[in-house]
Amino acid sequence: MKFRGANLGNWLVLEKWMGTSPLSSAKSEDDRGLIDEFDPEELALALERHRSTYITEFDFVWMAQSNIDLVRIPVPYYLFGTEHHAACVEHLDNAFMWAERWGLKVLVDLHTVPLSQNAFDNGGYMGLCAWAQDPARVDFAIDVLEKIARRYAGNPALWGIEALNEPASEFMLNMNLKNYGENYPDRVARSKVISRETLLDFYDRVYQRLRPIVGPKVALVYHDQFDLASWDDLLPEDRYENVVIDTHMYLNFNDFGFKSFDVAEYQAKIAEFADQVRAAAKHHQVLVGEWCLGNHSPHKSELDAEGKRDFYRALSDAQLDAWDEGIGGCYWSYRVDDSEHLDWDLRHCVAKGWVDMRHGLEPGGDDAPADPLAGLAALFQ
């Protein structure tokens, strides 16, 4: 099975740059800042309005019709509620109901933890990485994952649970702290890299806690800490059954040294991605949990509609082929409401013919799309 997936970014976990959320119109730059900026009741109402309208069942219908079969859903550490956050798990419940109805699988991704694992905006605290320094907060994250496992174990739509999104490597953390240092000096001073030993211990504890609950068929997914090749001899199959390594491969983070920015140069980089996935797949199942068409080509704005379609389609097809060296990939993101990032918005990319999720799949084969309207009657019952 080669997955054609999509991420539901900016739904339960907000990212300001993606637009259309309470964060997009706030002064705050990250999720943590919203708590300080807004009255708790006002914020809870705003978040509920956003989550009830940003993604609905008809988005799952669209995904099914577009041959998407895996939905990676980022969830916050306060999924079940905390002292400062209202719970949002009922929206995840809806996603599971819709996914089952329309024949999609769900990967639940714990995207944030208290005090952050990466100092990214997507971790909730820009410029801060202090989660792993506190054993109580590590325990809290494992408890949240266990609650997720117990809630959805046995649900036919559950494909996997991802322990933690993008725990930063030393290189990535230093880059983030440098970028955010001027605005968040106190946070930067508290930050510390998550060692590989600490991360492996966390992953092992998650496995020991969740595997008895969800059984062997549900994948347990672990991010590679931005270093895919280093996991070749870790998490061996004889000890860790049905473990998937998640890696994120973005053209826009890898084209700064390009010279021509033409299709051939991008395809050469994508071929390098494919080699990396192919090599790692000899040791583990590999999922490219995030990818997109975003890039820094200065020429794309000069292209007419047909030229732009051909440019992007060449990049899309090459990436889909590359991810098939593993078990597939998930586009980031399904929806991006920002005119400067249209090549990150999967709906726009599909509508423009820039992406075809059927590329590379044999008609009538195991990967062929199911009838997306098979469950339509149930929608109106």
C-alpha positions in Angstrom: 0.0 0.0 0.0 1.4 3.4 -1.0 -0.4 6.2 0.8 -1.5 9.4 -0.7 -2.0 11.5 2.3 -2.9 15.0 3.5 -2.2 17.0 6.7 -5.0 18.9 8.4 -2.7 21.7 9.5 -4.1 24.8 11.2 -7.2 23.0 12.4 -6.6 21.8 16.0 -3.1 23.2 16.1 -2.8 26.8 14.8 -0.1 28.3 12.7 -0.3 32.0 12.0 1.2 32.0 8.5 -1.5 29.6 7.3 -4.3 32.2 7.8 -8.0 32.0 8.8 -7.8 31.3 12.5 -7.9 33.2 15.8 -4.1 33.4 15.6 -4.0 34.9 12.2 -5.6 38.2 13.3 -4.0 38.3 16.7 -0.9 40.1 17.9 0.5 36.9 19.2 2.8 34.8 17.0 2.2 31.4 18.6 -0.4 29.4 20.4 1.0 30.2 23.9 0.6 33.9 23.2 -3.1 33.6 22.7 -3.5 32.6 26.3 -2.0 35.9 27.4 -3.8 38.0 24.8 -7.4 36.9 25.1 -10.0 36.3 27.8 -10.3 32.6 28.3 -14.0 32.4 27.5 -13.5 34.6 24.5 -10.6 32.5 23.2 -12.5 29.3 23.8 -15.5 30.5 21.7 -13.2 31.7 18.9 -11.4 28.4 18.8 -14.6 26.5 18.8 -16.0 28.6 15.9 -12.7 28.0 13.9 -12.6 24.3 14.5 -16.3 23.8 13.7 -16.0 25.5 10.3 -12.4 25.1 9.1 -12.7 21.4 8.5 -16.0 19.7 8.0 -17.3 16.4 6.6 -17.3 17.7 3.1 -13.6 18.1 3.3 -13.3 14.4 3.9 -15.6 13.9 0.8 -13.2 16.1 -1.2 -10.2 14.1 0.0 -11.8 10.8 -0.8 -12.7 12.0 -4.3 -9.2 13.2 -4.8 -7.7 9.8 -4.0 -6.4 10.8 -0.6 -6.5 7.8 1.7 -4.5 8.8 4.8 -5.2 11.9 6.9 -2.5 13.0 9.3 -4.2 15.1 12.0 -1.9 17.3 14.2 -3.3 17.5 17.7 -2.2 19.7 20.6 -1.1 18.5 24.0 -4.3 20.0 25.4 -6.5 17.7 23.3 -8.4 16.6 26.4 -8.2 20.0 28.0 -5.9 21.6 30.6 -6.2 24.4 33.1 -5.7 27.0 30.4 -7.2 25.3 27.4 -10.6 23.9 26.5 -10.7 20.4 25.2 -11.0 19.9 21.4 -11.2 16.1 21.3 -14.8 16.1 20.0 -13.5 17.4 16.7 -11.1 14.5 16.5 -14.0 12.2 17.2 -15.8 13.8 14.2 -12.7 13.3 12.0 -12.7 9.6 12.9 -16.4 9.3 12.1 -16.0 11.0 8.7 -12.9 9.1 7.9 -14.6 5.8 8.5 -17.6 6.8 6.4 -15.5 7.9 3.5 -12.9 5.1 3.6 -9.9 7.1 4.8 -7.4 6.2 7.4 -6.2 8.5 10.2 -2.8 9.1 11.7 -3.1 11.1 14.9 0.0 13.2 15.3 0.9 14.7 18.7 2.1 18.0 17.3 2.8 20.0 20.5 3.9 19.3 24.1 4.2 21.6 27.1 7.1 24.0 26.7 7.7 22.7 23.2 10.0 20.1 21.6 11.4 22.3 18.8 11.1 26.1 19.3 9.1 26.2 16.1 5.8 28.2 15.9 4.2 24.8 15.1 5.3 23.6 18.6 3.3 26.4 20.2 6.2 28.3 21.7 8.4 30.2 19.3 12.0 30.2 20.5 11.5 27.7 23.3 12.5 24.0 23.6 12.3 23.0 27.2 9.8 20.1 27.3 12.3 17.2 27.7 14.0 18.9 30.6 11.0 18.2 32.9 10.2 14.5 33.5 6.7 15.5 34.6 6.0 17.1 31.2 7.4 14.0 29.4 5.1 11.8 31.5 2.2 14.2 30.6 2.8 13.7 26.9 2.8 9.9 27.3 -0.4 10.1 29.2 -2.0 12.1 26.4 -0.9 9.5 23.9 -2.3 6.7 26.0 -5.7 8.5 26.2 -5.6 8.8 22.4 -4.8 5.1 22.1 -7.6 4.0 24.5 -10.2 6.3 22.9 -9.6 5.1 19.3 -8.3 1.5 19.7 -10.5 -0.7 17.6 -11.7 2.1 15.5 -11.4 0.9 11.9 -10.2 4.3 10.7 -7.2 4.4 13.0 -4.0 3.7 11.1 -1.4 5.1 13.4 -0.4 7.3 16.3 2.6 9.6 16.0 4.5 10.1 19.3 5.8 13.6 18.6 6.1 15.9 15.7 9.6 17.3 14.8 11.6 17.0 18.0 14.5 19.3 17.0 18.0 18.1 16.3 20.8 20.3 17.6 21.2 21.9 14.2 17.5 22.7 13.8 17.2 24.0 17.3 20.2 26.3 17.0 18.8 27.6 13.8 15.4 28.3 15.4 16.9 29.9 18.5 19.0 32.2 16.2 15.9 33.2 14.2 13.8 33.9 17.3 16.4 35.1 19.7 15.8 38.8 19.5 12.0 38.5 20.2 12.2 35.7 22.8 15.5 36.0 24.7 14.1 34.5 27.9 12.7 31.5 26.1 16.0 31.0 24.2 17.9 31.0 27.5 15.8 28.2 28.8 16.0 26.0 25.7 18.1 22.8 25.5 18.5 20.3 22.7 16.7 16.9 23.1 19.4 14.3 23.1 19.0 11.1 21.0 19.2 9.1 24.2 16.3 11.1 25.7 14.2 10.8 22.6 14.8 7.0 22.3 13.8 6.5 25.9 10.6 8.5 25.2 9.9 6.5 22.1 10.5 3.2 23.9 8.1 4.2 26.7 5.5 5.2 24.2 5.8 1.9 22.5 5.6 -0.1 25.8 2.5 1.9 26.9 0.6 2.0 23.6 1.3 -1.3 21.8 -0.7 -3.4 24.3 -3.6 -1.0 23.9 -3.8 -0.7 20.1 -2.5 -4.1 19.1 0.1 -4.9 16.3 -1.9 -3.6 13.3 -1.8 0.0 14.3 1.4 1.8 13.3 3.4 3.7 15.9 5.1 6.5 14.2 8.3 8.2 15.2 9.8 11.4 13.7 13.5 11.1 12.6 14.6 14.3 14.3 15.6 15.6 10.9 18.2 12.8 10.4 16.7 9.9 8.5 19.8 7.9 7.9 20.8 7.8 11.6 17.8 5.5 12.4 19.0 2.6 10.3 20.1 0.5 13.3 17.6 1.8 15.9 14.2 0.5 16.8 14.8 -3.0 15.3 11.7 -4.9 14.1 12.3 -7.9 16.4 11.6 -5.6 19.3 9.4 -2.8 17.8 6.7 -4.2 15.7 5.0 -2.1 13.0 7.0 1.0 13.7 7.2 3.7 11.0 9.8 6.4 10.8 8.4 9.8 9.8 10.6 12.1 7.8 9.8 15.6 6.4 11.2 16.6 3.1 10.6 20.1 1.7 11.9 21.6 -1.5 11.7 25.1 -0.1 14.1 24.2 2.7 16.6 22.6 0.3 16.8 25.0 -2.7 18.7 27.9 -1.3 21.9 26.9 -3.1 20.2 26.3 -6.5 21.6 28.1 -9.5 19.0 27.7 -12.3 15.9 26.9 -10.3 14.6 24.9 -13.3 12.7 21.6 -13.3 15.9 19.6 -13.8 17.5 21.1 -10.8 14.5 20.4 -8.6 14.1 16.9 -9.9 17.8 16.2 -9.1 17.1 17.2 -5.5 14.0 15.1 -5.4 16.1 12.1 -6.7 18.3 12.7 -3.6 15.2 12.5 -1.5 14.2 9.3 -3.1 17.7 7.8 -2.5 17.4 8.7 1.2 13.9 7.1 1.5 15.0 4.0 -0.4 18.0 3.5 1.8 16.1 4.0 5.0 13.2 1.7 3.9 15.6 -1.2 3.9 15.6 -0.9 7.7 12.2 0.6 8.6 8.9 1.5 7.1 9.3 5.2 6.0 6.5 7.7 5.7 7.2 11.2 4.4 4.8 12.8 6.8 5.2 16.3 5.3 6.0 17.6 1.8 4.6 20.2 -0.5 5.3 22.1 -3.8 6.5 25.3 -2.1 9.8 26.5 -3.5 11.9 29.6 -4.0 12.1 29.6 -7.8 12.2 33.2 -9.0 10.9 32.1 -12.4 7.5 30.7 -11.4 5.9 34.1 -11.3 6.8 34.6 -14.9 5.0 31.5 -16.1 1.6 31.5 -17.7 -1.1 29.2 -16.4 0.0 26.3 -18.6 3.7 26.8 -17.9 3.0 27.0 -14.2 0.9 23.8 -14.3 3.7 21.9 -16.1 6.3 23.2 -13.7 4.5 22.2 -10.6 3.2 18.9 -12.0 6.7 17.8 -12.8 7.7 18.5 -9.2 4.6 16.9 -7.8 4.9 13.7 -9.9 8.6 13.3 -9.1 7.9 13.7 -5.3 5.1 11.2 -5.3 7.4 8.7 -7.1 10.1 9.4 -4.5 7.7 8.9 -1.5 6.7 5.6 -3.0 10.2 4.3 -2.2 8.7 4.2 1.3 5.0 3.8 2.1 3.9 7.2 0.7 3.6 10.7 1.9 1.2 13.4 3.3 0.9 16.8 1.8 1.3 19.9 4.0 -1.3 21.1 4.1 -4.8 20.3 3.0 -5.8 24.0 3.4 -3.7 27.1 3.5 -5.6 30.4 3.3 -2.7 32.7 2.3 -2.3 34.0 -1.2 1.5 33.9 -0.9 1.5 30.2 -0.2 -0.9 28.8 -2.7 1.6 26.0 -3.6 1.2 24.8 0.0 -2.6 24.6 -0.3 -3.5 21.1 -1.6 -7.0 22.1 -2.6 -5.6 24.8 -4.9 -2.9 22.6 -6.3 -5.4 19.9 -7.2 -7.8 22.4 -8.7 -5.0 23.9 -10.9 -3.8 20.4 -12.0 -0.5 20.9 -10.2 -1.0 17.7 -8.2 -2.7 14.5 -9.1 -2.8 12.0 -6.2 -3.5 9.2 -8.7 -0.1 9.6 -10.3 1.9 6.4 -10.2 -1.0 4.1 -9.1 -2.1 1.3 -11.3 -5.8 1.4 -12.3 -7.7 -1.4 -10.6 -4.8 -2.2 -8.3 -4.6 -2.3 -4.5 -3.8 1.4 -4.5 -6.6 2.4 -6.9 -9.1 4.8 -5.3 -12.3 3.4 -3.9 -15.7 4.7 -5.0 -15.7 8.1 -3.1 -19.5 8.3 -3.3 -20.1 4.8 -1.8 -21.1 6.3 1.6 -23.0 9.2 0.3 -26.4 7.8 1.4 -25.2 7.6 4.9 -24.4 11.3 4.9 -28.2 12.1 4.8 -29.5 9.4 7.1 
